[in-house]
Amino acid sequence: HHHFEKKGWSESTVVIRFWIIAIVFALVGLASLKLR
């Protein structure tokens, strides 16, 4: 993910965004399982 750093993103910002996306997908997955 070094190409993100060239856009002005710091390492922590990339990691935080990755975790936010991962958590959102996890919540959506759990919600879809509960709806069935």
MMTF fields as JSON, N, C-alpha, C and O atoms, coordinates in Angstrom:
{
  "mmtfVersion": "1.0.0",
  "mmtfProducer": "UNKNOWN",
  "numBonds": 143,
  "numAtoms": 144,
  "numGroups": 36,
  "numChains": 1,
  "numModels": 1,
  "chainsPerModel": [1],
  "groupsPerChain": [36],
  "chainIdList": ["A"],
  "bondAtomList": [4, 2, 8, 6, 12, 10, 16, 14, 20, 18, 24, 22, 28, 26, 32, 30, 36, 34, 40, 38, 44, 42, 48, 46, 52, 50, 56, 54, 60, 58, 64, 62, 68, 66, 72, 70, 76, 74, 80, 78, 84, 82, 88, 86, 92, 90, 96, 94, 100, 98, 104, 102, 108, 106, 112, 110, 116, 114, 120, 118, 124, 122, 128, 126, 132, 130, 136, 134, 140, 138],
  "bondOrderList": [1, 1, 1, 1, 1, 1, 1, 1, 1, 1, 1, 1, 1, 1, 1, 1, 1, 1, 1, 1, 1, 1, 1, 1, 1, 1, 1, 1, 1, 1, 1, 1, 1, 1, 1],
  "groupList": [{"groupName": "HIS", "atomNameList": ["N", "CA", "C", "O"], "elementList": ["N", "C", "C", "O"], "formalChargeList": [0, 0, 0, 0], "bondAtomList": [1, 0, 2, 1, 3, 2], "bondOrderList": [1, 1, 2], "singleLetterCode": "H", "chemCompType": "L-PEPTIDE LINKING"}, {"groupName": "PHE", "atomNameList": ["N", "CA", "C", "O"], "elementList": ["N", "C", "C", "O"], "formalChargeList": [0, 0, 0, 0], "bondAtomList": [1, 0, 2, 1, 3, 2], "bondOrderList": [1, 1, 2], "singleLetterCode": "F", "chemCompType": "L-PEPTIDE LINKING"}, {"groupName": "GLU", "atomNameList": ["N", "CA", "C", "O"], "elementList": ["N", "C", "C", "O"], "formalChargeList": [0, 0, 0, 0], "bondAtomList": [1, 0, 2, 1, 3, 2], "bondOrderList": [1, 1, 2], "singleLetterCode": "E", "chemCompType": "L-PEPTIDE LINKING"}, {"groupName": "LYS", "atomNameList": ["N", "CA", "C", "O"], "elementList": ["N", "C", "C", "O"], "formalChargeList": [0, 0, 0, 0], "bondAtomList": [1, 0, 2, 1, 3, 2], "bondOrderList": [1, 1, 2], "singleLetterCode": "K", "chemCompType": "L-PEPTIDE LINKING"}, {"groupName": "GLY", "atomNameList": ["N", "CA", "C", "O"], "elementList": ["N", "C", "C", "O"], "formalChargeList": [0, 0, 0, 0], "bondAtomList": [1, 0, 2, 1, 3, 2], "bondOrderList": [1, 1, 2], "singleLetterCode": "G", "chemCompType": "PEPTIDE LINKING"}, {"groupName": "TRP", "atomNameList": ["N", "CA", "C", "O"], "elementList": ["N", "C", "C", "O"], "formalChargeList": [0, 0, 0, 0], "bondAtomList": [1, 0, 2, 1, 3, 2], "bondOrderList": [1, 1, 2], "singleLetterCode": "W", "chemCompType": "L-PEPTIDE LINKING"}, {"groupName": "SER", "atomNameList": ["N", "CA", "C", "O"], "elementList": ["N", "C", "C", "O"], "formalChargeList": [0, 0, 0, 0], "bondAtomList": [1, 0, 2, 1, 3, 2], "bondOrderList": [1, 1, 2], "singleLetterCode": "S", "chemCompType": "L-PEPTIDE LINKING"}, {"groupName": "THR", "atomNameList": ["N", "CA", "C", "O"], "elementList": ["N", "C", "C", "O"], "formalChargeList": [0, 0, 0, 0], "bondAtomList": [1, 0, 2, 1, 3, 2], "bondOrderList": [1, 1, 2], "singleLetterCode": "T", "chemCompType": "L-PEPTIDE LINKING"}, {"groupName": "VAL", "atomNameList": ["N", "CA", "C", "O"], "elementList": ["N", "C", "C", "O"], "formalChargeList": [0, 0, 0, 0], "bondAtomList": [1, 0, 2, 1, 3, 2], "bondOrderList": [1, 1, 2], "singleLetterCode": "V", "chemCompType": "L-PEPTIDE LINKING"}, {"groupName": "ILE", "atomNameList": ["N", "CA", "C", "O"], "elementList": ["N", "C", "C", "O"], "formalChargeList": [0, 0, 0, 0], "bondAtomList": [1, 0, 2, 1, 3, 2], "bondOrderList": [1, 1, 2], "singleLetterCode": "I", "chemCompType": "L-PEPTIDE LINKING"}, {"groupName": "ARG", "atomNameList": ["N", "CA", "C", "O"], "elementList": ["N", "C", "C", "O"], "formalChargeList": [0, 0, 0, 0], "bondAtomList": [1, 0, 2, 1, 3, 2], "bondOrderList": [1, 1, 2], "singleLetterCode": "R", "chemCompType": "L-PEPTIDE LINKING"}, {"groupName": "ALA", "atomNameList": ["N", "CA", "C", "O"], "elementList": ["N", "C", "C", "O"], "formalChargeList": [0, 0, 0, 0], "bondAtomList": [1, 0, 2, 1, 3, 2], "bondOrderList": [1, 1, 2], "singleLetterCode": "A", "chemCompType": "L-PEPTIDE LINKING"}, {"groupName": "LEU", "atomNameList": ["N", "CA", "C", "O"], "elementList": ["N", "C", "C", "O"], "formalChargeList": [0, 0, 0, 0], "bondAtomList": [1, 0, 2, 1, 3, 2], "bondOrderList": [1, 1, 2], "singleLetterCode": "L", "chemCompType": "L-PEPTIDE LINKING"}],
  "groupTypeList": [0, 0, 0, 1, 2, 3, 3, 4, 5, 6, 2, 6, 7, 8, 8, 9, 10, 1, 5, 9, 9, 11, 9, 8, 1, 11, 12, 8, 4, 12, 11, 6, 12, 3, 12, 10],
  "groupIdList": [1, 2, 3, 4, 5, 6, 7, 8, 9, 10, 11, 12, 13, 14, 15, 16, 17, 18, 19, 20, 21, 22, 23, 24, 25, 26, 27, 28, 29, 30, 31, 32, 33, 34, 35, 36],
  "secStructList": [7, 2, 2, 2, 2, 2, 6, 6, 7, 7, 2, 2, 2, 2, 2, 2, 2, 2, 2, 2, 2, 2, 2, 2, 2, 2, 2, 2, 2, 2, 2, 2, 2, 2, 2, 7],
  "xCoordList": [0.828, 0.0, 0.859, 0.469, 2.046, 2.935, 2.43, 2.796, 1.598, 1.101, 0.124, -0.1, -0.469, -1.369, -0.579, -1.065, 0.65, 1.468, 1.823, 1.98, 1.949, 2.299, 1.159, 1.374, -0.06, -1.201, -1.325, -2.232, -0.434, -0.472, -1.106, -1.284, -1.452, -2.029, -0.921, 0.1, -1.127, -0.158, -0.419, -1.487, 0.546, 0.4, -0.78, -1.531, -0.939, -2.029, -3.388, -4.333, -3.497, -4.782, -5.177, -6.346, -4.212, -4.498, -4.946, -5.894, -4.258, -4.598, -5.979, -6.77, -6.273, -7.577, -8.692, -9.71, -8.513, -9.553, -9.738, -10.86, -8.637, -8.733, -9.55, -10.398, -9.293, -10.028, -11.489, -12.359, -11.779, -13.18, -13.937, -15.056, -13.316, -13.961, -14.16, -15.205, -13.15, -13.256, -14.382, -15.131, -14.509, -15.564, -16.934, -17.875, -17.049, -18.333, -18.753, -19.911, -17.804, -18.134, -18.526, -19.424, -17.859, -18.179, -19.589, -20.344, -19.944, -21.283, -22.348, -23.397, -22.083, -23.044, -23.21, -24.32, -22.108, -22.18, -23.006, -23.836, -22.782, -23.55, -25.018, -25.889, -25.301, -26.69, -27.4, -28.558, -26.718, -27.346, -27.612, -28.592, -26.731, -26.957, -28.152, -28.911, -28.325, -29.433, -30.769, -31.809, -30.747, -32.003, -32.547, -33.739, -31.692, -32.15, -32.985, -33.449],
  "yCoordList": [-1.2, 0.0, 1.245, 2.272, 1.161, 2.321, 3.409, 4.574, 3.051, 4.067, 4.997, 6.115, 4.554, 5.434, 6.549, 7.671, 6.229, 7.219, 8.371, 9.507, 8.082, 9.138, 10.136, 11.275, 9.698, 10.6, 11.508, 12.338, 11.365, 12.229, 11.555, 12.184, 10.261, 9.551, 9.057, 8.548, 9.208, 8.689, 7.203, 6.698, 6.513, 5.078, 4.782, 3.834, 5.598, 5.36, 5.544, 4.823, 6.504, 6.742, 5.532, 5.147, 4.936, 3.767, 2.608, 1.897, 2.419, 1.318, 1.526, 0.586, 2.767, 3.061, 2.821, 2.215, 3.285, 3.09, 1.61, 1.157, 0.847, -0.587, -1.269, -2.11, -0.904, -1.517, -1.117, -1.937, 0.154, 0.6, -0.209, -0.661, -0.387, -1.153, -2.601, -3.196, -3.17, -4.562, -4.725, -5.7, -3.771, -3.837, -3.697, -4.4, -2.784, -2.583, -3.866, -4.275, -4.504, -5.741, -6.833, -7.627, -6.88, -7.887, -7.672, -8.629, -6.409, -6.107, -6.446, -6.993, -6.125, -6.433, -7.949, -8.442, -8.677, -10.132, -10.714, -11.595, -10.223, -10.714, -10.358, -11.168, -9.157, -8.722, -9.592, -9.963, -9.92, -10.733, -12.147, -12.779, -12.645, -13.98, -13.98, -14.949, -12.91, -12.843, -12.653, -13.062, -12.034, -11.788, -13.076, -13.16, -14.078, -15.308, -16.163, -17.236],
  "zCoordList": [0.0, 0.0, 0.0, 0.555, -0.629, -0.632, -1.578, -1.423, -2.55, -3.475, -2.771, -3.235, -1.646, -0.9, -0.222, -0.086, 0.203, 0.892, -0.037, 0.41, -1.326, -2.28, -2.444, -2.858, -2.116, -2.227, -1.012, -0.953, -0.049, 1.123, 2.33, 3.373, 2.19, 3.326, 4.243, 3.78, 5.534, 6.488, 6.702, 6.355, 7.268, 7.493, 8.406, 8.175, 9.446, 10.401, 9.743, 10.063, 8.826, 8.159, 7.321, 7.296, 6.641, 5.811, 6.69, 6.356, 7.817, 8.72, 9.319, 9.41, 9.732, 10.343, 9.333, 9.67, 8.107, 7.088, 6.789, 6.561, 6.787, 6.534, 7.619, 7.324, 8.897, 10.006, 9.981, 10.274, 9.628, 9.567, 8.513, 8.753, 7.345, 6.277, 6.711, 6.445, 7.384, 7.831, 8.84, 8.784, 9.766, 10.783, 10.133, 10.501, 9.162, 8.485, 7.769, 7.851, 7.064, 6.37, 7.354, 7.074, 8.505, 9.52, 10.055, 10.23, 10.316, 10.831, 9.795, 10.136, 8.534, 7.471, 7.346, 7.145, 7.466, 7.376, 8.512, 8.291, 9.733, 10.878, 10.731, 11.049, 10.253, 10.092, 9.058, 9.252, 7.965, 6.922, 7.435, 7.043, 8.318, 8.873, 9.816, 9.854, 10.571, 11.526, 10.817, 11.334, 9.633, 8.913, 8.297, 8.004, 8.096, 7.458, 8.404, 8.02]
}
